[in-house]
Every structure is written in structure tokens, then in C-alpha cells.
Amino acid sequence: QLQLVESGGGLVQPGGSLRLPCAAFGFTLAYYYIGWFRQAPGKERAWVSCISSRGNYRNYADSVKGRFTISRDNAKNTAYLQMNSLKPEDAAVYYCAADRKRSVCTLNSPHEYGYWGQGTQVTVSS
């Protein structure tokens, strides 16, 4: 059974950092592009970042550029989202997603991804 599992969420003060792992089970993550999305209450799921299967291409939403870093360790079958300088507006449920289509890292739409994790809550508050 193909499964993605996010973790690492929690409560952090503004300006703080969190690292979100996304572990894959039942399939080899190295063949897949990985995207991170987030969804705040009452808002649509928004694209955050994407990384290619080999990690040589990365893309970020303007709202997180320079603060967030996407990475992957294919040997560990895990991708990561490092979030620094967190702001209250970054608070949301964060989801990782996977798909083999190369287009997912350019279209940046949640509808393009076939596999999703259950999400992890990030709260940014003092």
C-alpha cells in the first residue's frame, strides 16, 4: 500500500523553525516528484514547493522563497521541508504529495498529484 506520512509539525513562535519530514512507504520515492502544500482554515490548499525526483530542480511559492527549503534523501525514502523565519501567516496543515509526472513541478496544482499524506499541523503563535 502506497503511503506518505508527514511529521514534525507543532507550535512554534514567530521567527522560529520547523523541519517537516515526509516518509514514503510501499513505494520508491526516488521515482517521484514531491510537492508540499498547505491549507489554512477557510482557505484552499495552496502550493508551497516542489522538488524533482533527483533533487536537481526545486521551486518555491513567492510567499516562502528564501525562508523554506525543500530537500530529499532518496536513500531514506524521505523528503523534507525546512521552514525558517516562520510567520503567523504560515500557520496551516502542511501536506506532502507525490507523483511521477514531470509536469507537477511546473503546474503546481494539487489536482496533478496522485498520492497524498494525511497532513501535519503547523501553528505559529507567540
Solvent accessible surface area in square Angstrom, and as a share of the most:
residue,aa,sasa,rsa
1,Q,192,0.85
2,L,71,0.35
3,Q,93,0.41
4,L,4,0.02
5,V,50,0.29
6,E,5,0.02
7,S,54,0.35
8,G,36,0.34
9,G,30,0.29
10,G,30,0.29
11,L,131,0.65
12,V,21,0.12
13,Q,121,0.54
14,P,60,0.38
15,G,55,0.53
16,G,21,0.20
17,S,58,0.37
18,L,34,0.17
19,R,129,0.47
20,L,0,0.00
21,P,37,0.23
22,C,0,0.00
23,A,25,0.20
24,A,6,0.04
25,F,108,0.45
26,G,60,0.58
27,F,26,0.11
28,T,68,0.40
29,L,0,0.00
30,A,31,0.24
31,Y,130,0.49
32,Y,19,0.07
33,Y,27,0.10
34,I,0,0.00
35,G,0,0.00
36,W,0,0.00
37,F,0,0.00
38,R,32,0.12
39,Q,58,0.26
40,A,25,0.20
41,P,128,0.81
42,G,92,0.88
43,K,138,0.59
44,E,151,0.68
45,R,77,0.28
46,A,49,0.38
47,W,45,0.16
48,V,1,0.01
49,S,0,0.00
50,C,0,0.00
51,I,0,0.00
52,S,8,0.05
53,S,23,0.15
54,R,195,0.71
55,G,14,0.14
56,N,110,0.56
57,Y,93,0.35
58,R,110,0.40
59,N,41,0.21
60,Y,38,0.15
61,A,17,0.13
62,D,123,0.64
63,S,66,0.43
64,V,0,0.00
65,K,113,0.48
66,G,82,0.79
67,R,33,0.12
68,F,5,0.02
69,T,61,0.35
70,I,0,0.00
71,S,34,0.22
72,R,33,0.12
73,D,45,0.23
74,N,53,0.27
75,A,103,0.80
76,K,140,0.59
77,N,36,0.18
78,T,14,0.08
79,A,0,0.00
80,Y,25,0.10
81,L,0,0.00
82,Q,56,0.25
83,M,0,0.00
84,N,58,0.30
85,S,59,0.38
86,L,2,0.01
87,K,84,0.36
88,P,78,0.49
89,E,122,0.55
90,D,1,0.00
91,A,30,0.23
92,A,3,0.02
93,V,40,0.23
94,Y,0,0.00
95,Y,32,0.12
96,C,0,0.00
97,A,0,0.00
98,A,0,0.00
99,D,15,0.08
100,R,145,0.53
101,K,92,0.39
102,R,190,0.69
103,S,43,0.28
104,V,0,0.00
105,C,3,0.02
106,T,95,0.55
107,L,103,0.51
108,N,31,0.16
109,S,29,0.19
110,P,35,0.22
111,H,166,0.74
112,E,45,0.20
113,Y,12,0.05
114,G,50,0.48
115,Y,83,0.32
116,W,72,0.25
117,G,9,0.09
118,Q,111,0.49
119,G,12,0.11
120,T,17,0.10
121,Q,94,0.42
122,V,0,0.00
123,T,51,0.29
124,V,8,0.05
125,S,56,0.36
126,S,128,0.83
